[in-house]
Amino acid sequence: MSMRSKTNKLSVLHMVSSLLIGGAERFVLDLCQQQRSDGIKTQIFSFGRKDDPLVSECDALNLNVIFNRGHKFFALARIHRILRNVDVIHIHSPHVLKFIAPILPLIGQRKIIYTRHGAAPLENPSWQVLHKYCEKYIHTITFVSEESQQIFSTHHGWHNKRKWVIDNAVLLPEISGAKQVNPDRLSLGSVGRMIDIKNQINLLKALVKLSPEVREKISVHFFGDGPCLEQLKQFKDENLPEANIVFHGVINQRDQIYSTFDVLVVTSETEGLSLAIIEAMASQCAVIATDVGGNPRLVSHENTGWLFDYNDSNSLAKIIETCINDRKTVSEYANRSKAMIEENFSLKNCANKYKQLYLN
């Protein structure tokens, strides 16, 4: 018997690989808050650690988190009991899908939604086999960009499966007044996991190409951690010892992050629909981003920000110099960014689309 039949309230379990700070994890927290406001009973099941950074935020928001535990056989038995007591199972990671695949035939008529937050093709044969096996148990698969859907369809098929593209969205911060960029120093920001695919080192390589006089007018703020952090610090020490570059580590409070800089710089090799970009634009920041994935849907070149080719540090350096020389344009782009997000990426609209899937 599902929770809905007991409480007459739709119950949804969001399953994530961890509660580390990342776009998908942030989105799940925001979505849970909006769904709770809409009368849906939400819980989060995490395969991460109890000391993951976003766990404390879940506690502060009074969001119930269930953690995976025990040997895999006993863990699956426990997960099976949990899944049979909800109406909707919303999977946000292929790694979660892989773990629970053995029990998918045993969970009855529960509706399973699978959201692909990234655009990685998952073309390894083991992923191919997994997705072929799981296809018949998934009710609907959703994507955060058209590119993500096309890549998935190319590598995994699922041609007879319902596929929806649902844009990521954010809880809009309360900001009043127009953005005014500091006339003395331009602050650049980088937000996210420090992993190879994010290519944050390209930002540092672009700074190297600027003259020392130009670099004096810039501060750079990195938020996040990951396996590439030490590489970034070493590159900074060896090539930019005098530059004003700060590694803040993991910060939970988004208002604290996005109030620190004027321009977000995204250097990723691929993106779905970047939550960091949406959050930055909602917080009245202009954006410089690679022309990949869903980035062009968010960043209108020379209107709300700038686009450049992946790994092109020369172009990135020129854009940064343009920002330094024309602070007024940076302010204008930042204000347009906020207006665009408010009009197009409301979390309430996003939550309503998922609710349609849950109830259909």
C-alpha positions as CSV (number, residue, x, y, z in Angstrom):
1,M,0.0,0.0,0.0
2,S,1.4,3.4,-0.9
3,M,1.6,6.5,1.3
4,R,-0.9,8.2,-0.9
5,S,-3.6,5.7,0.0
6,K,-2.9,6.3,3.7
7,T,-2.6,10.1,3.7
8,N,-4.4,11.1,0.5
9,K,-1.2,13.0,-0.4
10,L,1.0,12.2,-3.3
11,S,4.4,10.9,-2.0
12,V,7.6,11.2,-4.0
13,L,11.0,9.8,-3.2
14,H,13.9,11.6,-4.8
15,M,17.0,9.4,-5.2
16,V,20.4,11.0,-5.5
17,S,23.9,9.6,-5.6
18,S,25.1,12.0,-2.9
19,L,24.4,15.4,-1.2
20,L,27.6,16.9,-2.3
21,I,27.3,20.4,-3.7
22,G,26.4,20.1,-7.4
23,G,23.7,21.3,-9.8
24,A,21.5,18.2,-9.6
25,E,21.7,18.0,-5.9
26,R,20.9,21.7,-5.5
27,F,18.0,21.3,-7.8
28,V,16.5,18.4,-5.9
29,L,16.5,20.4,-2.7
30,D,14.8,23.3,-4.4
31,L,12.3,21.0,-6.1
32,C,11.5,19.3,-2.8
33,Q,10.7,22.7,-1.2
34,Q,8.4,23.7,-4.0
35,Q,6.7,20.4,-4.1
36,R,6.1,20.5,-0.4
37,S,4.5,23.9,-0.8
38,D,2.3,22.3,-3.5
39,G,1.1,19.7,-1.1
40,I,3.3,16.8,-2.1
41,K,5.0,14.6,0.5
42,T,8.7,14.5,-0.5
43,Q,11.7,12.6,0.8
44,I,15.3,12.3,-0.4
45,F,17.2,9.0,-0.5
46,S,21.0,9.6,-0.7
47,F,23.7,7.1,-1.5
48,G,26.2,9.5,-0.1
49,R,27.6,10.2,3.4
50,K,25.8,11.7,6.3
51,D,28.4,14.5,6.4
52,D,27.9,15.6,2.8
53,P,27.7,19.4,2.7
54,L,24.0,19.6,1.7
55,V,22.8,17.3,4.5
56,S,22.9,20.2,7.0
57,E,20.9,22.3,4.6
58,C,18.3,19.5,4.3
59,D,18.1,19.5,8.1
60,A,17.7,23.3,8.2
61,L,14.9,23.1,5.6
62,N,13.3,20.1,7.5
63,L,13.7,17.9,4.5
64,N,13.7,14.2,5.4
65,V,16.8,12.3,4.1
66,I,17.2,8.6,4.2
67,F,20.7,7.2,3.8
68,N,21.8,4.0,2.1
69,R,23.4,1.6,4.5
70,G,24.6,-2.0,5.0
71,H,25.8,-4.8,2.7
72,K,24.3,-4.5,-0.8
73,F,21.9,-7.5,-0.4
74,F,20.5,-6.1,2.9
75,A,20.6,-2.5,1.5
76,L,18.5,-3.6,-1.5
77,A,16.0,-5.4,0.8
78,R,15.6,-2.2,2.8
79,I,15.3,0.0,-0.3
80,H,12.7,-2.4,-1.7
81,R,10.6,-1.8,1.4
82,I,11.0,1.9,1.2
83,L,10.1,2.1,-2.5
84,R,6.9,0.1,-2.1
85,N,5.7,2.8,0.3
86,V,5.8,5.7,-2.1
87,D,3.8,6.6,-5.1
88,V,6.6,8.0,-7.3
89,I,10.3,7.1,-7.4
90,H,12.3,10.0,-9.0
91,I,15.8,8.9,-9.9
92,H,18.3,11.7,-10.5
93,S,21.5,9.7,-11.2
94,P,22.5,6.8,-13.4
95,H,24.6,5.4,-10.5
96,V,21.4,5.2,-8.4
97,L,19.7,3.4,-11.3
98,K,22.6,1.0,-11.5
99,F,22.4,0.2,-7.8
100,I,18.6,-0.4,-7.6
101,A,18.3,-2.2,-11.0
102,P,18.0,-5.7,-9.4
103,I,14.9,-4.8,-7.5
104,L,13.1,-2.8,-10.2
105,P,10.9,-5.9,-11.2
106,L,9.8,-6.2,-7.6
107,I,8.4,-2.8,-6.7
108,G,4.9,-3.1,-8.2
109,Q,3.1,-0.4,-9.9
110,R,5.1,2.5,-8.6
111,K,5.8,5.2,-11.2
112,I,9.5,5.7,-11.9
113,I,10.8,8.9,-13.4
114,Y,14.4,9.0,-14.5
115,T,16.0,12.4,-14.9
116,R,19.3,12.8,-16.8
117,H,20.8,16.0,-15.5
118,G,24.0,15.9,-17.6
119,A,24.8,15.4,-21.3
120,A,27.4,12.6,-20.9
121,P,26.7,9.8,-23.4
122,L,27.3,6.9,-21.0
123,E,28.6,4.9,-23.9
124,N,30.5,2.3,-22.0
125,P,29.1,-1.1,-22.7
126,S,28.1,-1.6,-19.1
127,W,26.0,1.5,-19.2
128,Q,24.5,0.4,-22.5
129,V,23.5,-3.0,-21.0
130,L,22.1,-1.3,-17.8
131,H,19.9,1.1,-19.8
132,K,18.6,-1.6,-22.1
133,Y,17.6,-3.7,-19.1
134,C,16.0,-0.8,-17.2
135,E,14.0,0.7,-20.1
136,K,10.9,-1.4,-19.5
137,Y,10.7,-0.3,-15.8
138,I,11.0,3.4,-16.4
139,H,7.7,5.3,-16.9
140,T,9.2,8.5,-18.3
141,I,12.7,9.8,-18.8
142,T,13.4,13.5,-18.6
143,F,16.3,15.7,-19.7
144,V,17.4,19.2,-18.9
145,S,18.3,20.1,-22.5
146,E,17.4,19.0,-26.1
147,E,21.1,18.1,-26.6
148,S,21.0,15.7,-23.6
149,Q,17.9,14.0,-25.1
150,Q,19.5,13.7,-28.5
151,I,22.8,12.2,-27.1
152,F,20.9,9.7,-25.0
153,S,18.7,8.7,-27.9
154,T,21.7,8.2,-30.1
155,H,23.5,5.9,-27.6
156,H,20.7,4.2,-25.8
157,G,17.6,4.3,-28.0
158,W,14.5,4.1,-25.8
159,H,12.6,5.3,-29.0
160,N,9.2,4.0,-27.7
161,K,9.7,5.6,-24.2
162,R,8.2,8.9,-23.2
163,K,10.9,11.6,-23.2
164,W,10.4,15.1,-21.9
165,V,12.7,18.0,-21.7
166,I,12.1,20.0,-18.5
167,D,14.3,23.0,-17.8
168,N,16.1,23.2,-14.5
169,A,14.9,26.2,-12.4
170,V,15.7,27.9,-9.1
171,L,14.0,29.5,-6.2
172,L,14.4,33.1,-7.1
173,P,16.4,35.2,-4.6
174,E,14.9,38.5,-3.4
175,I,17.0,41.3,-5.0
176,S,15.9,44.9,-5.5
177,G,17.6,47.5,-7.6
178,A,19.8,47.5,-10.6
179,K,23.3,45.9,-10.6
180,Q,26.3,48.2,-10.4
181,V,29.7,46.6,-11.0
182,N,32.6,47.8,-8.8
183,P,34.5,50.4,-11.0
184,D,37.8,49.5,-9.3
185,R,38.0,45.8,-9.6
186,L,36.1,43.2,-11.6
187,S,35.3,40.0,-9.7
188,L,35.0,36.7,-11.6
189,G,33.6,33.6,-10.1
190,S,33.7,29.8,-10.8
191,V,31.2,27.6,-9.0
192,G,31.0,23.8,-9.1
193,R,32.8,20.5,-8.7
194,M,36.5,20.7,-9.6
195,I,36.6,17.8,-12.1
196,D,38.2,17.4,-15.5
197,I,35.0,18.0,-17.5
198,K,34.5,21.4,-15.8
199,N,38.0,22.5,-17.0
200,Q,38.4,25.3,-14.5
201,I,42.1,25.5,-15.3
202,N,41.2,27.2,-18.6
203,L,40.1,30.2,-16.6
204,L,43.6,30.4,-15.0
205,K,45.2,29.9,-18.4
206,A,43.2,32.9,-19.8
207,L,44.5,35.0,-16.9
208,V,48.1,34.1,-17.8
209,K,47.5,35.7,-21.2
210,L,46.5,39.0,-19.7
211,S,49.1,41.7,-18.8
212,P,50.1,42.1,-15.2
213,E,48.5,45.6,-15.3
214,V,45.1,44.1,-16.4
215,R,45.3,41.3,-13.8
216,E,45.7,43.8,-11.1
217,K,42.1,44.9,-11.8
218,I,40.7,41.4,-11.4
219,S,39.8,39.1,-8.5
220,V,38.8,35.5,-9.0
221,H,36.8,33.4,-6.6
222,F,36.6,29.6,-6.9
223,F,33.7,27.9,-5.0
224,G,33.7,24.1,-4.6
225,D,36.1,21.2,-4.3
226,G,37.1,18.0,-6.1
227,P,40.0,16.0,-7.4
228,C,41.3,18.9,-9.6
229,L,41.6,21.4,-6.7
230,E,45.3,20.8,-6.0
231,Q,46.1,21.1,-9.7
232,L,44.4,24.5,-9.8
233,K,46.2,25.7,-6.7
234,Q,49.6,24.5,-8.1
235,F,49.0,26.2,-11.4
236,K,48.1,29.4,-9.6
237,D,51.3,29.3,-7.4
238,E,53.5,28.5,-10.4
239,N,52.0,30.9,-13.0
240,L,50.0,33.5,-11.2
241,P,51.7,34.0,-7.8
242,E,50.7,37.7,-7.6
243,A,47.1,37.3,-8.8
244,N,44.1,37.9,-6.5
245,I,42.7,34.4,-6.6
246,V,40.7,32.9,-3.7
247,F,39.7,29.2,-3.2
248,H,36.7,29.4,-0.9
249,G,36.0,25.7,-0.7
250,V,32.5,24.4,-0.2
251,I,30.0,27.1,0.7
252,N,26.4,26.2,1.2
253,Q,24.8,29.6,1.2
254,R,24.0,30.6,-2.4
255,D,23.5,34.3,-1.6
256,Q,27.0,34.3,-0.1
257,I,28.5,32.7,-3.2
258,Y,26.8,34.9,-5.9
259,S,27.2,38.2,-4.0
260,T,31.0,37.7,-4.1
261,F,31.4,38.3,-7.9
262,D,30.1,40.2,-10.9
263,V,30.6,37.6,-13.6
264,L,30.3,33.8,-13.5
265,V,32.8,32.0,-15.8
266,V,31.8,28.5,-16.9
267,T,34.5,26.6,-18.8
268,S,32.9,23.1,-19.0
269,E,33.4,20.7,-21.9
270,T,29.7,19.8,-21.8
271,E,26.6,20.9,-19.8
272,G,23.0,20.0,-19.6
273,L,21.2,23.1,-18.4
274,S,23.7,24.5,-15.9
275,L,22.1,25.3,-12.5
276,A,25.1,27.4,-11.6
277,I,24.4,29.7,-14.6
278,I,20.7,29.9,-13.7
279,E,21.5,30.7,-10.1
280,A,24.1,33.3,-11.1
281,M,21.8,35.0,-13.6
282,A,18.9,35.0,-11.0
283,S,21.4,36.6,-8.6
284,Q,22.1,39.4,-11.1
285,C,25.5,38.2,-12.4
286,A,26.6,38.4,-16.1
287,V,27.9,35.1,-17.4
288,I,30.9,34.0,-19.6
289,A,30.3,30.4,-20.7
290,T,31.5,27.8,-23.2
291,D,29.3,27.4,-26.3
292,V,28.2,23.9,-25.4
293,G,25.2,21.9,-24.3
294,G,22.4,24.0,-22.8
295,N,24.6,27.1,-22.2
296,P,23.4,29.0,-25.4
297,R,19.8,28.6,-24.2
298,L,20.7,30.5,-21.1
299,V,23.4,32.9,-22.2
300,S,22.5,35.2,-25.1
301,H,25.8,36.3,-26.6
302,E,26.5,40.0,-26.1
303,N,23.0,40.4,-24.5
304,T,23.1,38.6,-21.1
305,G,26.8,37.5,-21.4
306,W,29.4,36.0,-23.7
307,L,29.9,32.6,-25.3
308,F,33.3,31.2,-26.4
309,D,34.6,27.9,-27.8
310,Y,35.5,25.2,-25.3
311,N,39.2,25.3,-24.2
312,D,39.8,28.5,-26.1
313,S,41.8,30.5,-23.5
314,N,42.7,33.2,-26.0
315,S,39.0,34.1,-26.6
316,L,38.2,33.9,-22.9
317,A,41.1,36.3,-22.1
318,K,39.8,38.8,-24.7
319,I,36.3,38.6,-23.2
320,I,37.6,39.2,-19.7
321,E,39.5,42.2,-20.9
322,T,36.3,43.5,-22.6
323,C,34.6,43.2,-19.2
324,I,37.3,45.2,-17.5
325,N,37.2,48.0,-20.0
326,D,33.4,48.2,-20.1
327,R,31.9,47.8,-16.7
328,K,28.6,49.5,-17.8
329,T,27.9,46.7,-20.3
330,V,28.6,44.1,-17.6
331,S,26.0,45.8,-15.3
332,E,23.5,45.9,-18.2
333,Y,24.0,42.2,-19.0
334,A,23.6,41.3,-15.3
335,N,20.3,43.1,-15.1
336,R,19.0,41.5,-18.3
337,S,20.1,38.1,-17.0
338,K,17.9,38.4,-13.8
339,A,14.9,39.5,-15.9
340,M,15.3,36.6,-18.3
341,I,15.5,34.0,-15.5
342,E,12.5,35.4,-13.7
343,E,10.4,35.2,-16.9
344,N,11.6,31.7,-18.1
345,F,12.9,29.6,-15.3
346,S,10.4,29.7,-12.5
347,L,10.7,26.7,-10.1
348,K,6.9,26.6,-9.7
349,N,6.4,26.1,-13.5
350,C,9.1,23.4,-13.4
351,A,7.5,21.6,-10.4
352,N,4.1,21.7,-12.2
353,K,5.6,19.9,-15.2
354,Y,7.0,17.2,-13.0
355,K,3.6,16.9,-11.2
356,Q,1.9,16.3,-14.5
357,L,4.3,13.3,-15.0
358,Y,3.7,12.0,-11.5
359,L,-0.1,12.1,-11.9
360,N,-0.5,11.2,-15.6
